[in-house]
């Protein structure tokens, strides 16, 4: 018979966090990476889900599923916390500190250099449309000037010859 292995609370929390962030990998794959029994990990997940339903946990979802507003609020709430308090705050919400750093970098890059690059094709299309509209405006101005010149000439012709037919 195999001896029962005991895991620390920290390991259990990290394993559950890794399961929440597993992406498209299976629970079995995560268990194999952690070198533990998949049934044990599944039991921890069930117990954690039951506990979060009973206590009304703040967030039991992957960090990728957080909206931009929630990410910004998380950055505001965690700003200025020391390392220990920050780690505790992250554990309560199922996050790691590196998620907060990634989110901060994404917000900073989106405001600085990220936006123009993302909209480069849109700007190019708008410039092309502007050039085309300018050409069309010049063509219509020339046509209008020609029509005005013809009208002036026809009035002069009428004035000179007094309506005589040729």
N, C-alpha and C positions, 0 to 999 in steps of 0.2 A: 504494500500500500504506500502511496506517495504521501510525503509530509505536506501539510498545509502551509502555504507561504503567506506571511503577513506583509501588508504594504503600508507605508506611512500615509498620513492624511495628505501631505503635500503631493506625494506620487499619485494618489487617487484623484486629487483636484487637477493635476496636470494631465492625467490620462483622460479625464472627462472633458477637459478643455480641448485636448487634441481630437477627441471624437467629434466635438462640436465643429471643429475647423477642418474636418477631414475632406471636404469637397466631395468629389465623386468616388472616393475610396470607400471600401466596405469597413465595417467594424472589425471583421476578421483580419483585414490588412493592418489596421491600426494596432490590434492586439499582438500581431506577429512582430510589428516594429518595436513594441514595448516589451516583447519577450514575456508575454503573459497569456493566460488562458482566456479564450474568447468568451466563454460562459461567465467568467468572473467579471469581465468588462461589461457584458450585457446586463448582468445583475446590477452593477454600479449605475448604469444608465437608467434602469427601471427605478431604482431607489432614488436617484437624483431627480428624475421626472416627477415621481410621486411627492417628494419633498418640496419641489418648486411649486407644484400645484397647491399644496397645503399652505406653504408660507407666502405664496404670491411673489416669487422671485422676479427681480426687475427684468432681466433679459436672459433667455435660455436659447439663444440662436447664434448663428455664426456671425463674426464681425463683418463679413462681406454683405450680409443681409441688412445692415443698418443703413437707414436713409441718410442723406447729407445733413438734414436738420438734426438728426439724432447724433451724428458724428460731431457736428459743431458743438452741440450741447455737452457731449462727453468731454471734448477738449476744454470747454470753458469750466466744467465742474472739476476736472483733474488738474487744471493749471495751478501751479504753485505748491502742489503737494510734495512732501519729501519722499524719498525712495520707499520707505516702509509703508507710509500712508497710501502712496500711489499704487503699490503692489496690492494692498488690501482692497483698494477701490476697484482695481481691475479684476481681482478674483470675484468680487461680488457681482460683477457684470459679465463674467465669462470672457474677459479680454486679456491680452498680454500688453505690456508696455510698448512693445514694438508696433502694435496696431495704432496706438496713439501717435507715435512718431511718423508712421506712414501717412496717417490721415492729415497730420499737420503739414507734412511735405506736399501732399496733394492739394490742400487748400492754398498753400503759398505758391505752388507752381501754376495753379489754375488762374490766379490773379495776375501773375507776372508774365512769363513767357509761354505758358500753355495755351492761352486763348488765341493769340494771333496765328499760331501754327495750326490750330484746329480749324480756324475760319479762313485759311489761306485760299482754299478753292472758292469759297463764297465771295471773298473780296475780288478774286480774279474774274469771276462771272459778272459781278457788279461793274467792274471796270470795262469789260467787254461790252456790256449792255449800254454803258454810258457813252462809249466811243460810237457805237451804232446809232444811238439816239442823236448824238451831235451831227453825224453825217446826214441823217434824215432831216434834221432841222436846217442844215445848210442847203440841201437839195430843195426843200420847200421854200426857203427864202429866195433862192434863185428863180424858182418857178413863179413865185408871187411877184418878183421884180419884173420878170418877163411879161406877165399878164398885165401889170400896171403900165408898162411901156407900150404894149399893144393897145391898151385902152386910150392912152394919151394920143398915140398916133392916129387911131380911128377918129377921135374927136377933132384933131387938127385937120384930118382929111375932110371930115364933115364941114368944118368951118371954112376951108379953102374952096371946096367945090360946091358947097351948099346943097348937098344931097343929090347931086347929079349921078345918074347911073352910067356906068361905062359901057 
